[in-house]
Structure formats: C-alpha cells, structure tokens
C-alpha cells in the first residue's frame, strides 16, 4: 500500500536517525562494503543495493544512488531525500539538537495539498554565480559536457540552464520532496544526463572526494529542471515551498575553502 509521503535519509555510516515513520534510513553505497573480518557491512538500515539500484556506482554518484533507489523502489504520493547531517526542520528547531529539530509528518502533511515541491531555503553565494563557484571549486569541464548533452537530448532546457548557471543562489544539497509524478519526471531527465556524463568525464587520478562529481552536478541540475517546470507552467511558483534546514558542518572550514577557491584558485578537497 502506497504511503502519503516517504523521505529517505541517506547515510554511509551508523548515525542517529529520526523516529518519525515518514523517514527511511538508507545505507547508500552499500554494495560490496565489508567489515574488517570480511562480513557484509550492515547498519540495520535499508540498503541501496536492494531492488532496482545503482549502488555499485556510488563512487561516482555519491548520494544520488540513494535518489535512484528512492525513485525506483519507494511507493508514496510524495518522495523525498535528506542526509544524515542535513534535514528539513519543523517548529521545534534547536541548533544544538539536530534530530529533535527534524520536521515531522504532522507538520508537513497539511502542506501536501498546496505544494508540489519542497526545497531547502536558497543558498546565496553573492560573489559567485553557480557556474563560477563550480569552476573555482571543481572542474568546469564537467558542465561543458553536461551542456553538450542537454543541447543534444533536451534542448528545451537550454534557456533554463543558461539562466540558472548565471544565478548567485541555488537550492543546494540534493535535498527535496517532490510529488511522485514530478519525482519521476526529474529522475528520468537527471539520470539520462548523468549516465552519459559519467562515461565522458575523465576519471583518471581523481581522489575519492572528487570522484563523486555526479552529486555536485546534480545540485545545479535540480535547479535547471525546476526552472524549466516553472517556465512551462507545470509547476507554479506558488506550488514551491522553501523549508528551513539544519546542517552539521564546520562553518569556519567552509568559509576558508570557499574564499581559497575564489581568490587563490584552490579546489575543494573534502566535505565540510
């Protein structure tokens, strides 16, 4: 029986999890992971190597193996994705209590009849466009390849793509809750691009961090997809709800690497 809403919590390690049944802890990149004694690594969570999946490709797709799993295997009216260190928050926000701050089913259920799309509040970069930020922190060639794929496969998205790349803000983190028909639309479009991009991007000599480029590309492509849905009238701006979020990050480190990338041309080398 299909549920009204289901949100996967992507994690690669054992972590505190929300108790609300709306959330489903999901071990991403579970395929082939072993304990030191050779036994299967198992946190007691649902694994992304069950059902229809791309778990074995986690080294390049990162969290997006969790999105793919949710798309293909969940049955719910709305499907969502958050992370073990980033959640949408409800009315009991407390920056010192992440799990206690997490949005509950009772808080979001009344909104489902009004909104089709739930996203985290915009992240503003101010001195960077989304394109320049990616170019300074990762590899601009990735989006040369993505742009070529869009031109070939879905040129109707080019206007949205060009606008989004010039923005100084975005709905980041690959966090979203979408009505299931929109999730189908988004994932069909997204993974068509990613499966081609991952074959064309040079992966030689990449660190484990840099190898997970599909997740970073997806952060921007989500905004491209959503901009196109707005442009074509499929989603009205009034049907999009921005939600506050809580995250467990090192802000001093994050600011340091952001400025180093912008002014000293040092690429990101690790998560914050």
PyMOL commands that set and color helices and strands:
alter all, ss='L'
color gray80, all
select helices_A, chain A and resi 55-61+64-73+98-101+105-109+130-137+141-153+155-166+180-200+208-211+213-231+237-239+251-264
alter helices_A, ss='H'
color red, helices_A
select strands_A, chain A and resi 3-11+23-27+46-47+76-83+86-88+117-120+123-124+169-170+176-179+240-243+245-247
alter strands_A, ss='S'
color yellow, strands_A
deselect
rebuild
show_as cartoon
